[in-house]
Amino acid sequence: MTPSSHEPERDASLHRVADRLTVVCGFAELLRDGAYGPVNDEQKRVLETLISEAKEAGALFHLLSQQGLGRPEKTKPPGTGA
């Protein structure tokens, strides 16, 4: 089995990671914006940190995918609405 024979599995795994980061960021934004009820200032600060970290992880993921760890033309950073 050649190393490239694992590419479809690897690509699928990478896309699942990107999808999860997008979901985490999206739900955190909904929570921060009060979609599920009132949020106090301390909770908003925590959610802002979570959103920021998820977006940063997404940007790092996108950078790594451009360096050959995935298919950059199909991978978009989470939190970009793409």
PDB file with SEQRES, HELIX, SHEET and CRYST1 records, atoms N, CA, C and O in Angstrom:
SEQRES   1 A   82  MET THR PRO SER SER HIS GLU PRO GLU ARG ASP ALA SER          
SEQRES   2 A   82  LEU HIS ARG VAL ALA ASP ARG LEU THR VAL VAL CYS GLY          
SEQRES   3 A   82  PHE ALA GLU LEU LEU ARG ASP GLY ALA TYR GLY PRO VAL          
SEQRES   4 A   82  ASN ASP GLU GLN LYS ARG VAL LEU GLU THR LEU ILE SER          
SEQRES   5 A   82  GLU ALA LYS GLU ALA GLY ALA LEU PHE HIS LEU LEU SER          
SEQRES   6 A   82  GLN GLN GLY LEU GLY ARG PRO GLU LYS THR LYS PRO PRO          
SEQRES   7 A   82  GLY THR GLY ALA                                              
HELIX    1 AA1 PRO A    3  HIS A    6  5                                   4    
HELIX    2 AA2 GLU A    7  ARG A   32  1                                  26    
HELIX    3 AA3 ASP A   41  LEU A   64  1                                  24    
HELIX    4 AA4 SER A   65  LEU A   69  3                                   5    
CRYST1    1.000    1.000    1.000  90.00  90.00  90.00 P 1           1          
ATOM      1  N   MET A   1       0.846  -1.185   0.000  1.00  0.00           N  
ATOM      2  CA  MET A   1       0.000   0.000   0.000  1.00  0.00           C  
ATOM      3  C   MET A   1       0.887   1.242   0.000  1.00  0.00           C  
ATOM      4  O   MET A   1       1.769   1.370   0.849  1.00  0.00           O  
ATOM      5  N   THR A   2       0.666   2.141  -0.926  1.00  0.00           N  
ATOM      6  CA  THR A   2       1.471   3.347  -1.020  1.00  0.00           C  
ATOM      7  C   THR A   2       0.959   4.400  -0.048  1.00  0.00           C  
ATOM      8  O   THR A   2      -0.207   4.367   0.345  1.00  0.00           O  
ATOM      9  N   PRO A   3       1.831   5.343   0.346  1.00  0.00           N  
ATOM     10  CA  PRO A   3       1.367   6.397   1.256  1.00  0.00           C  
ATOM     11  C   PRO A   3       0.171   7.158   0.708  1.00  0.00           C  
ATOM     12  O   PRO A   3      -0.701   7.564   1.475  1.00  0.00           O  
ATOM     13  N   SER A   4       0.112   7.361  -0.616  1.00  0.00           N  
ATOM     14  CA  SER A   4      -0.998   8.120  -1.186  1.00  0.00           C  
ATOM     15  C   SER A   4      -2.319   7.369  -1.128  1.00  0.00           C  
ATOM     16  O   SER A   4      -3.379   7.975  -1.287  1.00  0.00           O  
ATOM     17  N   SER A   5      -2.276   6.049  -0.902  1.00  0.00           N  
ATOM     18  CA  SER A   5      -3.525   5.285  -0.821  1.00  0.00           C  
ATOM     19  C   SER A   5      -4.322   5.636   0.424  1.00  0.00           C  
ATOM     20  O   SER A   5      -5.501   5.296   0.522  1.00  0.00           O  
ATOM     21  N   HIS A   6      -3.696   6.306   1.370  1.00  0.00           N  
ATOM     22  CA  HIS A   6      -4.387   6.734   2.593  1.00  0.00           C  
ATOM     23  C   HIS A   6      -4.964   8.142   2.466  1.00  0.00           C  
ATOM     24  O   HIS A   6      -5.643   8.615   3.378  1.00  0.00           O  
ATOM     25  N   GLU A   7      -4.700   8.816   1.344  1.00  0.00           N  
ATOM     26  CA  GLU A   7      -5.151  10.195   1.182  1.00  0.00           C  
ATOM     27  C   GLU A   7      -6.654  10.377   1.330  1.00  0.00           C  
ATOM     28  O   GLU A   7      -7.072  11.315   2.010  1.00  0.00           O  
ATOM     29  N   PRO A   8      -7.493   9.531   0.730  1.00  0.00           N  
ATOM     30  CA  PRO A   8      -8.936   9.750   0.910  1.00  0.00           C  
ATOM     31  C   PRO A   8      -9.372   9.691   2.372  1.00  0.00           C  
ATOM     32  O   PRO A   8     -10.188  10.503   2.809  1.00  0.00           O  
ATOM     33  N   GLU A   9      -8.836   8.742   3.126  1.00  0.00           N  
ATOM     34  CA  GLU A   9      -9.174   8.643   4.555  1.00  0.00           C  
ATOM     35  C   GLU A   9      -8.665   9.863   5.310  1.00  0.00           C  
ATOM     36  O   GLU A   9      -9.371  10.430   6.144  1.00  0.00           O  
ATOM     37  N   ARG A  10      -7.431  10.261   5.008  1.00  0.00           N  
ATOM     38  CA  ARG A  10      -6.847  11.422   5.681  1.00  0.00           C  
ATOM     39  C   ARG A  10      -7.642  12.681   5.351  1.00  0.00           C  
ATOM     40  O   ARG A  10      -7.953  13.474   6.239  1.00  0.00           O  
ATOM     41  N   ASP A  11      -7.968  12.862   4.077  1.00  0.00           N  
ATOM     42  CA  ASP A  11      -8.736  14.035   3.675  1.00  0.00           C  
ATOM     43  C   ASP A  11     -10.093  14.069   4.362  1.00  0.00           C  
ATOM     44  O   ASP A  11     -10.532  15.124   4.819  1.00  0.00           O  
ATOM     45  N   ALA A  12     -10.762  12.917   4.438  1.00  0.00           N  
ATOM     46  CA  ALA A  12     -12.067  12.855   5.100  1.00  0.00           C  
ATOM     47  C   ALA A  12     -11.926  13.213   6.579  1.00  0.00           C  
ATOM     48  O   ALA A  12     -12.772  13.921   7.127  1.00  0.00           O  
ATOM     49  N   SER A  13     -10.880  12.737   7.219  1.00  0.00           N  
ATOM     50  CA  SER A  13     -10.652  13.050   8.632  1.00  0.00           C  
ATOM     51  C   SER A  13     -10.383  14.538   8.828  1.00  0.00           C  
ATOM     52  O   SER A  13     -10.890  15.152   9.766  1.00  0.00           O  
ATOM     53  N   LEU A  14      -9.589  15.103   7.941  1.00  0.00           N  
ATOM     54  CA  LEU A  14      -9.287  16.532   8.040  1.00  0.00           C  
ATOM     55  C   LEU A  14     -10.551  17.370   7.873  1.00  0.00           C  
ATOM     56  O   LEU A  14     -10.736  18.366   8.573  1.00  0.00           O  
ATOM     57  N   HIS A  15     -11.406  16.975   6.961  1.00  0.00           N  
ATOM     58  CA  HIS A  15     -12.652  17.717   6.759  1.00  0.00           C  
ATOM     59  C   HIS A  15     -13.583  17.578   7.961  1.00  0.00           C  
ATOM     60  O   HIS A  15     -14.309  18.515   8.292  1.00  0.00           O  
ATOM     61  N   ARG A  16     -13.567  16.419   8.616  1.00  0.00           N  
ATOM     62  CA  ARG A  16     -14.380  16.253   9.836  1.00  0.00           C  
ATOM     63  C   ARG A  16     -13.888  17.179  10.932  1.00  0.00           C  
ATOM     64  O   ARG A  16     -14.692  17.747  11.672  1.00  0.00           O  
ATOM     65  N   VAL A  17     -12.571  17.340  11.046  1.00  0.00           N  
ATOM     66  CA  VAL A  17     -12.012  18.261  12.038  1.00  0.00           C  
ATOM     67  C   VAL A  17     -12.470  19.687  11.734  1.00  0.00           C  
ATOM     68  O   VAL A  17     -12.917  20.404  12.629  1.00  0.00           O  
ATOM     69  N   ALA A  18     -12.358  20.090  10.476  1.00  0.00           N  
ATOM     70  CA  ALA A  18     -12.782  21.443  10.088  1.00  0.00           C  
ATOM     71  C   ALA A  18     -14.267  21.645  10.364  1.00  0.00           C  
ATOM     72  O   ALA A  18     -14.675  22.702  10.844  1.00  0.00           O  
ATOM     73  N   ASP A  19     -15.071  20.635  10.063  1.00  0.00           N  
ATOM     74  CA  ASP A  19     -16.512  20.724  10.327  1.00  0.00           C  
ATOM     75  C   ASP A  19     -16.791  20.916  11.807  1.00  0.00           C  
ATOM     76  O   ASP A  19     -17.635  21.732  12.176  1.00  0.00           O  
ATOM     77  N   ARG A  20     -16.092  20.174  12.661  1.00  0.00           N  
ATOM     78  CA  ARG A  20     -16.314  20.284  14.113  1.00  0.00           C  
ATOM     79  C   ARG A  20     -15.931  21.668  14.620  1.00  0.00           C  
ATOM     80  O   ARG A  20     -16.627  22.235  15.463  1.00  0.00           O  
ATOM     81  N   LEU A  21     -14.832  22.214  14.112  1.00  0.00           N  
ATOM     82  CA  LEU A  21     -14.424  23.558  14.530  1.00  0.00           C  
ATOM     83  C   LEU A  21     -15.470  24.590  14.119  1.00  0.00           C  
ATOM     84  O   LEU A  21     -15.759  25.521  14.871  1.00  0.00           O  
ATOM     85  N   THR A  22     -16.027  24.425  12.944  1.00  0.00           N  
ATOM     86  CA  THR A  22     -17.071  25.335  12.477  1.00  0.00           C  
ATOM     87  C   THR A  22     -18.298  25.259  13.376  1.00  0.00           C  
ATOM     88  O   THR A  22     -18.886  26.285  13.715  1.00  0.00           O  
ATOM     89  N   VAL A  23     -18.683  24.053  13.761  1.00  0.00           N  
ATOM     90  CA  VAL A  23     -19.841  23.861  14.637  1.00  0.00           C  
ATOM     91  C   VAL A  23     -19.589  24.481  16.007  1.00  0.00           C  
ATOM     92  O   VAL A  23     -20.454  25.175  16.542  1.00  0.00           O  
ATOM     93  N   VAL A  24     -18.416  24.239  16.576  1.00  0.00           N  
ATOM     94  CA  VAL A  24     -18.076  24.811  17.885  1.00  0.00           C  
ATOM     95  C   VAL A  24     -18.153  26.331  17.832  1.00  0.00           C  
ATOM     96  O   VAL A  24     -18.740  26.960  18.712  1.00  0.00           O  
ATOM     97  N   CYS A  25     -17.565  26.911  16.811  1.00  0.00           N  
ATOM     98  CA  CYS A  25     -17.564  28.370  16.673  1.00  0.00           C  
ATOM     99  C   CYS A  25     -18.989  28.892  16.498  1.00  0.00           C  
ATOM    100  O   CYS A  25     -19.370  29.876  17.132  1.00  0.00           O  
ATOM    101  N   GLY A  26     -19.767  28.250  15.657  1.00  0.00           N  
ATOM    102  CA  GLY A  26     -21.137  28.689  15.401  1.00  0.00           C  
ATOM    103  C   GLY A  26     -22.022  28.634  16.635  1.00  0.00           C  
ATOM    104  O   GLY A  26     -22.765  29.575  16.915  1.00  0.00           O  
ATOM    105  N   PHE A  27     -21.944  27.530  17.375  1.00  0.00           N  
ATOM    106  CA  PHE A  27     -22.758  27.428  18.577  1.00  0.00           C  
ATOM    107  C   PHE A  27     -22.301  28.415  19.651  1.00  0.00           C  
ATOM    108  O   PHE A  27     -23.125  28.978  20.371  1.00  0.00           O  
ATOM    109  N   ALA A  28     -20.999  28.623  19.755  1.00  0.00           N  
ATOM    110  CA  ALA A  28     -20.497  29.600  20.726  1.00  0.00           C  
ATOM    111  C   ALA A  28     -20.998  31.001  20.384  1.00  0.00           C  
ATOM    112  O   ALA A  28     -21.341  31.774  21.279  1.00  0.00           O  
ATOM    113  N   GLU A  29     -21.042  31.329  19.093  1.00  0.00           N  
ATOM    114  CA  GLU A  29     -21.560  32.637  18.683  1.00  0.00           C  
ATOM    115  C   GLU A  29     -23.051  32.758  19.006  1.00  0.00           C  
ATOM    116  O   GLU A  29     -23.504  33.811  19.455  1.00  0.00           O  
ATOM    117  N   LEU A  30     -23.808  31.692  18.781  1.00  0.00           N  
ATOM    118  CA  LEU A  30     -25.233  31.706  19.128  1.00  0.00           C  
ATOM    119  C   LEU A  30     -25.432  31.910  20.626  1.00  0.00           C  
ATOM    120  O   LEU A  30     -26.270  32.706  21.051  1.00  0.00           O  
ATOM    121  N   LEU A  31     -24.649  31.179  21.421  1.00  0.00           N  
ATOM    122  CA  LEU A  31     -24.748  31.332  22.875  1.00  0.00           C  
ATOM    123  C   LEU A  31     -24.401  32.758  23.297  1.00  0.00           C  
ATOM    124  O   LEU A  31     -25.122  33.377  24.079  1.00  0.00           O  
ATOM    125  N   ARG A  32     -23.287  33.272  22.769  1.00  0.00           N  
ATOM    126  CA  ARG A  32     -22.843  34.635  23.100  1.00  0.00           C  
ATOM    127  C   ARG A  32     -23.910  35.667  22.764  1.00  0.00           C  
ATOM    128  O   ARG A  32     -24.105  36.632  23.503  1.00  0.00           O  
ATOM    129  N   ASP A  33     -24.594  35.460  21.654  1.00  0.00           N  
ATOM    130  CA  ASP A  33     -25.597  36.420  21.189  1.00  0.00           C  
ATOM    131  C   ASP A  33     -26.954  36.237  21.860  1.00  0.00           C  
ATOM    132  O   ASP A  33     -27.907  36.944  21.535  1.00  0.00           O  
ATOM    133  N   GLY A  34     -27.047  35.288  22.798  1.00  0.00           N  
ATOM    134  CA  GLY A  34     -28.276  35.118  23.560  1.00  0.00           C  
ATOM    135  C   GLY A  34     -29.361  34.311  22.877  1.00  0.00           C  
ATOM    136  O   GLY A  34     -30.523  34.393  23.274  1.00  0.00           O  
ATOM    137  N   ALA A  35     -29.021  33.541  21.871  1.00  0.00           N  
ATOM    138  CA  ALA A  35     -30.023  32.760  21.135  1.00  0.00           C  
ATOM    139  C   ALA A  35     -30.716  31.724  22.018  1.00  0.00           C  
ATOM    140  O   ALA A  35     -31.838  31.314  21.722  1.00  0.00           O  
ATOM    141  N   TYR A  36     -30.067  31.300  23.091  1.00  0.00           N  
ATOM    142  CA  TYR A  36     -30.637  30.276  23.976  1.00  0.00           C  
ATOM    143  C   TYR A  36     -30.956  30.816  25.360  1.00  0.00           C  
ATOM    144  O   TYR A  36     -31.202  30.055  26.296  1.00  0.00           O  
ATOM    145  N   GLY A  37     -30.951  32.126  25.477  1.00  0.00           N  
ATOM    146  CA  GLY A  37     -31.270  32.751  26.749  1.00  0.00           C  
ATOM    147  C   GLY A  37     -30.228  33.785  27.130  1.00  0.00           C  
ATOM    148  O   GLY A  37     -29.215  33.946  26.451  1.00  0.00           O  
ATOM    149  N   PRO A  38     -30.487  34.478  28.217  1.00  0.00           N  
ATOM    150  CA  PRO A  38     -29.587  35.540  28.655  1.00  0.00           C  
ATOM    151  C   PRO A  38     -28.186  35.025  28.985  1.00  0.00           C  
ATOM    152  O   PRO A  38     -28.012  33.917  29.492  1.00  0.00           O  
ATOM    153  N   VAL A  39     -27.204  35.857  28.683  1.00  0.00           N  
ATOM    154  CA  VAL A  39     -25.797  35.542  28.957  1.00  0.00           C  
ATOM    155  C   VAL A  39     -25.206  36.724  29.713  1.00  0.00           C  
ATOM    156  O   VAL A  39     -25.307  37.869  29.272  1.00  0.00           O  
ATOM    157  N   ASN A  40     -24.585  36.435  30.863  1.00  0.00           N  
ATOM    158  CA  ASN A  40     -23.987  37.537  31.622  1.00  0.00           C  
ATOM    159  C   ASN A  40     -22.616  37.899  31.051  1.00  0.00           C  
ATOM    160  O   ASN A  40     -22.094  37.218  30.168  1.00  0.00           O  
ATOM    161  N   ASP A  41     -22.049  38.982  31.571  1.00  0.00           N  
ATOM    162  CA  ASP A  41     -20.784  39.487  31.029  1.00  0.00           C  
ATOM    163  C   ASP A  41     -19.647  38.477  31.153  1.00  0.00           C  
ATOM    164  O   ASP A  41     -18.847  38.341  30.227  1.00  0.00           O  
ATOM    165  N   GLU A  42     -19.560  37.772  32.269  1.00  0.00           N  
ATOM    166  CA  GLU A  42     -18.498  36.777  32.448  1.00  0.00           C  
ATOM    167  C   GLU A  42     -18.653  35.640  31.429  1.00  0.00           C  
ATOM    168  O   GLU A  42     -17.667  35.185  30.851  1.00  0.00           O  
ATOM    169  N   GLN A  43     -19.882  35.189  31.215  1.00  0.00           N  
ATOM    170  CA  GLN A  43     -20.128  34.142  30.226  1.00  0.00           C  
ATOM    171  C   GLN A  43     -19.774  34.632  28.823  1.00  0.00           C  
ATOM    172  O   GLN A  43     -19.216  33.878  28.027  1.00  0.00           O  
ATOM    173  N   LYS A  44     -20.093  35.876  28.521  1.00  0.00           N  
ATOM    174  CA  LYS A  44     -19.745  36.435  27.214  1.00  0.00           C  
ATOM    175  C   LYS A  44     -18.239  36.442  27.004  1.00  0.00           C  
ATOM    176  O   LYS A  44     -17.758  36.122  25.917  1.00  0.00           O  
ATOM    177  N   ARG A  45     -17.487  36.810  28.052  1.00  0.00           N  
ATOM    178  CA  ARG A  45     -16.019  36.814  27.937  1.00  0.00           C  
ATOM    179  C   ARG A  45     -15.502  35.409  27.658  1.00  0.00           C  
ATOM    180  O   ARG A  45     -14.612  35.228  26.826  1.00  0.00           O  
ATOM    181  N   VAL A  46     -16.050  34.419  28.342  1.00  0.00           N  
ATOM    182  CA  VAL A  46     -15.626  33.033  28.127  1.00  0.00           C  
ATOM    183  C   VAL A  46     -15.971  32.587  26.706  1.00  0.00           C  
ATOM    184  O   VAL A  46     -15.162  31.940  26.040  1.00  0.00           O  
ATOM    185  N   LEU A  47     -17.165  32.933  26.249  1.00  0.00           N  
ATOM    186  CA  LEU A  47     -17.577  32.561  24.900  1.00  0.00           C  
ATOM    187  C   LEU A  47     -16.741  33.271  23.838  1.00  0.00           C  
ATOM    188  O   LEU A  47     -16.422  32.682  22.805  1.00  0.00           O  
ATOM    189  N   GLU A  48     -16.386  34.532  24.083  1.00  0.00           N  
ATOM    190  CA  GLU A  48     -15.511  35.251  23.149  1.00  0.00           C  
ATOM    191  C   GLU A  48     -14.163  34.553  23.048  1.00  0.00           C  
ATOM    192  O   GLU A  48     -13.602  34.440  21.958  1.00  0.00           O  
ATOM    193  N   THR A  49     -13.637  34.082  24.179  1.00  0.00           N  
ATOM    194  CA  THR A  49     -12.370  33.343  24.164  1.00  0.00           C  
ATOM    195  C   THR A  49     -12.519  32.053  23.362  1.00  0.00           C  
ATOM    196  O   THR A  49     -11.658  31.722  22.546  1.00  0.00           O  
ATOM    197  N   LEU A  50     -13.603  31.332  23.592  1.00  0.00           N  
ATOM    198  CA  LEU A  50     -13.855  30.092  22.861  1.00  0.00           C  
ATOM    199  C   LEU A  50     -13.946  30.362  21.358  1.00  0.00           C  
ATOM    200  O   LEU A  50     -13.359  29.629  20.562  1.00  0.00           O  
ATOM    201  N   ILE A  51     -14.666  31.389  20.972  1.00  0.00           N  
ATOM    202  CA  ILE A  51     -14.810  31.743  19.559  1.00  0.00           C  
ATOM    203  C   ILE A  51     -13.452  32.092  18.961  1.00  0.00           C  
ATOM    204  O   ILE A  51     -13.102  31.629  17.876  1.00  0.00           O  
ATOM    205  N   SER A  52     -12.702  32.905  19.675  1.00  0.00           N  
ATOM    206  CA  SER A  52     -11.386  33.313  19.197  1.00  0.00           C  
ATOM    207  C   SER A  52     -10.458  32.111  19.014  1.00  0.00           C  
ATOM    208  O   SER A  52      -9.766  31.999  18.002  1.00  0.00           O  
ATOM    209  N   GLU A  53     -10.450  31.216  20.000  1.00  0.00           N  
ATOM    210  CA  GLU A  53      -9.588  30.031  19.928  1.00  0.00           C  
ATOM    211  C   GLU A  53     -10.022  29.091  18.801  1.00  0.00           C  
ATOM    212  O   GLU A  53      -9.176  28.516  18.116  1.00  0.00           O  
ATOM    213  N   ALA A  54     -11.323  28.932  18.607  1.00  0.00           N  
ATOM    214  CA  ALA A  54     -11.821  28.070  17.521  1.00  0.00           C  
ATOM    215  C   ALA A  54     -11.434  28.648  16.161  1.00  0.00           C  
ATOM    216  O   ALA A  54     -11.047  27.915  15.251  1.00  0.00           O  
ATOM    217  N   LYS A  55     -11.542  29.963  16.036  1.00  0.00           N  
ATOM    218  CA  LYS A  55     -11.158  30.606  14.774  1.00  0.00           C  
ATOM    219  C   LYS A  55      -9.657  30.489  14.536  1.00  0.00           C  
ATOM    220  O   LYS A  55      -9.222  30.251  13.409  1.00  0.00           O  
ATOM    221  N   GLU A  56      -8.870  30.652  15.586  1.00  0.00           N  
ATOM    222  CA  GLU A  56      -7.417  30.514  15.441  1.00  0.00           C  
ATOM    223  C   GLU A  56      -7.050  29.080  15.063  1.00  0.00           C  
ATOM    224  O   GLU A  56      -6.193  28.864  14.207  1.00  0.00           O  
ATOM    225  N   ALA A  57      -7.695  28.104  15.697  1.00  0.00           N  
ATOM    226  CA  ALA A  57      -7.445  26.704  15.345  1.00  0.00           C  
ATOM    227  C   ALA A  57      -7.822  26.448  13.890  1.00  0.00           C  
ATOM    228  O   ALA A  57      -7.131  25.715  13.182  1.00  0.00           O  
ATOM    229  N   GLY A  58      -8.911  27.051  13.453  1.00  0.00           N  
ATOM    230  CA  GLY A  58      -9.321  26.908  12.064  1.00  0.00           C  
ATOM    231  C   GLY A  58      -8.313  27.507  11.101  1.00  0.00           C  
ATOM    232  O   GLY A  58      -8.029  26.931  10.050  1.00  0.00           O  
ATOM    233  N   ALA A  59      -7.775  28.656  11.458  1.00  0.00           N  
ATOM    234  CA  ALA A  59      -6.761  29.293  10.612  1.00  0.00           C  
ATOM    235  C   ALA A  59      -5.493  28.438  10.548  1.00  0.00           C  
ATOM    236  O   ALA A  59      -4.891  28.293   9.484  1.00  0.00           O  
ATOM    237  N   LEU A  60      -5.095  27.877  11.681  1.00  0.00           N  
ATOM    238  CA  LEU A  60      -3.928  26.986  11.698  1.00  0.00           C  
ATOM    239  C   LEU A  60      -4.191  25.736  10.859  1.00  0.00           C  
ATOM    240  O   LEU A  60      -3.325  25.277  10.114  1.00  0.00           O  
ATOM    241  N   PHE A  61      -5.390  25.201  10.992  1.00  0.00           N  
ATOM    242  CA  PHE A  61      -5.770  24.032  10.208  1.00  0.00           C  
ATOM    243  C   PHE A  61      -5.686  24.353   8.715  1.00  0.00           C  
ATOM    244  O   PHE A  61      -5.150  23.564   7.935  1.00  0.00           O  
ATOM    245  N   HIS A  62      -6.212  25.500   8.324  1.00  0.00           N  
ATOM    246  CA  HIS A  62      -6.188  25.915   6.926  1.00  0.00           C  
ATOM    247  C   HIS A  62      -4.744  26.059   6.438  1.00  0.00           C  
ATOM    248  O   HIS A  62      -4.419  25.624   5.333  1.00  0.00           O  
ATOM    249  N   LEU A  63      -3.885  26.659   7.244  1.00  0.00           N  
ATOM    250  CA  LEU A  63      -2.480  26.819   6.888  1.00  0.00           C  
ATOM    251  C   LEU A  63      -1.821  25.458   6.688  1.00  0.00           C  
ATOM    252  O   LEU A  63      -1.106  25.248   5.708  1.00  0.00           O  
ATOM    253  N   LEU A  64      -2.061  24.537   7.615  1.00  0.00           N  
ATOM    254  CA  LEU A  64      -1.486  23.197   7.495  1.00  0.00           C  
ATOM    255  C   LEU A  64      -2.020  22.482   6.256  1.00  0.00           C  
ATOM    256  O   LEU A  64      -1.275  21.771   5.581  1.00  0.00           O  
ATOM    257  N   SER A  65      -3.284  22.663   5.961  1.00  0.00           N  
ATOM    258  CA  SER A  65      -3.851  22.000   4.783  1.00  0.00           C  
ATOM    259  C   SER A  65      -3.220  22.534   3.508  1.00  0.00           C  
ATOM    260  O   SER A  65      -3.079  21.795   2.533  1.00  0.00           O  
ATOM    261  N   GLN A  66      -2.839  23.807   3.500  1.00  0.00           N  
ATOM    262  CA  GLN A  66      -2.182  24.384   2.329  1.00  0.00           C  
ATOM    263  C   GLN A  66      -0.757  23.862   2.179  1.00  0.00           C  
ATOM    264  O   GLN A  66      -0.177  23.939   1.097  1.00  0.00           O  
ATOM    265  N   GLN A  67      -0.197  23.335   3.255  1.00  0.00           N  
ATOM    266  CA  GLN A  67       1.166  22.811   3.210  1.00  0.00           C  
ATOM    267  C   GLN A  67       1.184  21.322   2.890  1.00  0.00           C  
ATOM    268  O   GLN A  67       2.189  20.644   3.108  1.00  0.00           O  
ATOM    269  N   GLY A  68       0.059  20.813   2.370  1.00  0.00           N  
ATOM    270  CA  GLY A  68       0.048  19.438   1.907  1.00  0.00           C  
ATOM    271  C   GLY A  68      -0.598  18.436   2.827  1.00  0.00           C  
ATOM    272  O   GLY A  68      -0.519  17.237   2.559  1.00  0.00           O  
ATOM    273  N   LEU A  69      -1.235  18.864   3.900  1.00  0.00           N  
ATOM    274  CA  LEU A  69      -1.867  17.914   4.813  1.00  0.00           C  
ATOM    275  C   LEU A  69      -3.320  17.649   4.461  1.00  0.00           C  
ATOM    276  O   LEU A  69      -3.985  16.858   5.131  1.00  0.00           O  
ATOM    277  N   GLY A  70      -3.810  18.286   3.444  1.00  0.00           N  
ATOM    278  CA  GLY A  70      -5.188  18.107   3.012  1.00  0.00           C  
ATOM    279  C   GLY A  70      -5.335  18.664   1.615  1.00  0.00           C  
ATOM    280  O   GLY A  70      -4.345  18.859   0.909  1.00  0.00           O  
ATOM    281  N   ARG A  71      -6.536  18.914   1.223  1.00  0.00           N  
ATOM    282  CA  ARG A  71      -6.793  19.504  -0.087  1.00  0.00           C  
ATOM    283  C   ARG A  71      -7.264  20.936   0.115  1.00  0.00           C  
ATOM    284  O   ARG A  71      -8.439  21.158   0.405  1.00  0.00           O  
ATOM    285  N   PRO A  72      -6.368  21.919  -0.034  1.00  0.00           N  
ATOM    286  CA  PRO A  72      -6.731  23.304   0.259  1.00  0.00           C  
ATOM    287  C   PRO A  72      -7.904  23.838  -0.540  1.00  0.00           C  
ATOM    288  O   PRO A  72      -8.625  24.710  -0.056  1.00  0.00           O  
ATOM    289  N   GLU A  73      -8.114  23.339  -1.747  1.00  0.00           N  
ATOM    290  CA  GLU A  73      -9.219  23.865  -2.542  1.00  0.00           C  
ATOM    291  C   GLU A  73     -10.571  23.467  -1.980  1.00  0.00           C  
ATOM    292  O   GLU A  73     -11.585  24.064  -2.342  1.00  0.00           O  
ATOM    293  N   LYS A  74     -10.611  22.458  -1.092  1.00  0.00           N  
ATOM    294  CA  LYS A  74     -11.871  22.029  -0.480  1.00  0.00           C  
ATOM    295  C   LYS A  74     -11.949  22.398   0.992  1.00  0.00           C  
ATOM    296  O   LYS A  74     -12.989  22.193   1.617  1.00  0.00           O  
ATOM    297  N   THR A  75     -10.886  22.934   1.558  1.00  0.00           N  
ATOM    298  CA  THR A  75     -10.826  23.219   2.980  1.00  0.00           C  
ATOM    299  C   THR A  75     -10.868  24.711   3.220  1.00  0.00           C  
ATOM    300  O   THR A  75     -10.033  25.456   2.707  1.00  0.00           O  
ATOM    301  N   LYS A  76     -11.849  25.149   4.005  1.00  0.00           N  
ATOM    302  CA  LYS A  76     -11.971  26.566   4.329  1.00  0.00           C  
ATOM    303  C   LYS A  76     -11.909  26.708   5.841  1.00  0.00           C  
ATOM    304  O   LYS A  76     -12.384  25.829   6.560  1.00  0.00           O  
ATOM    305  N   PRO A  77     -11.332  27.800   6.337  1.00  0.00           N  
ATOM    306  CA  PRO A  77     -11.219  27.952   7.780  1.00  0.00           C  
ATOM    307  C   PRO A  77     -12.592  28.119   8.433  1.00  0.00           C  
ATOM    308  O   PRO A  77     -13.456  28.823   7.911  1.00  0.00           O  
ATOM    309  N   PRO A  78     -12.783  27.467   9.574  1.00  0.00           N  
ATOM    310  CA  PRO A  78     -14.039  27.603  10.305  1.00  0.00           C  
ATOM    311  C   PRO A  78     -14.300  29.038  10.729  1.00  0.00           C  
ATOM    312  O   PRO A  78     -13.371  29.817  10.940  1.00  0.00           O  
ATOM    313  N   GLY A  79     -15.547  29.370  10.847  1.00  0.00           N  
ATOM    314  CA  GLY A  79     -15.920  30.692  11.313  1.00  0.00           C  
ATOM    315  C   GLY A  79     -15.906  31.747  10.232  1.00  0.00           C  
ATOM    316  O   GLY A  79     -16.085  32.931  10.516  1.00  0.00           O  
ATOM    317  N   THR A  80     -15.692  31.326   8.969  1.00  0.00           N  
ATOM    318  CA  THR A  80     -15.648  32.304   7.900  1.00  0.00           C  
ATOM    319  C   THR A  80     -16.946  32.353   7.118  1.00  0.00           C  
ATOM    320  O   THR A  80     -17.075  33.119   6.163  1.00  0.00           O  
ATOM    321  N   GLY A  81     -17.914  31.528   7.525  1.00  0.00           N  
ATOM    322  CA  GLY A  81     -19.198  31.512   6.838  1.00  0.00           C  
ATOM    323  C   GLY A  81     -19.142  30.759   5.532  1.00  0.00           C  
ATOM    324  O   GLY A  81     -20.096  30.772   4.755  1.00  0.00           O  
ATOM    325  N   ALA A  82     -18.011  30.095   5.288  1.00  0.00           N  
ATOM    326  CA  ALA A  82     -17.856  29.348   4.036  1.00  0.00           C  
ATOM    327  C   ALA A  82     -18.287  27.917   4.199  1.00  0.00           C  
ATOM    328  O   ALA A  82     -18.225  27.141   3.246  1.00  0.00           O  
TER     329      ALA A  82                                                      
END                                                                             
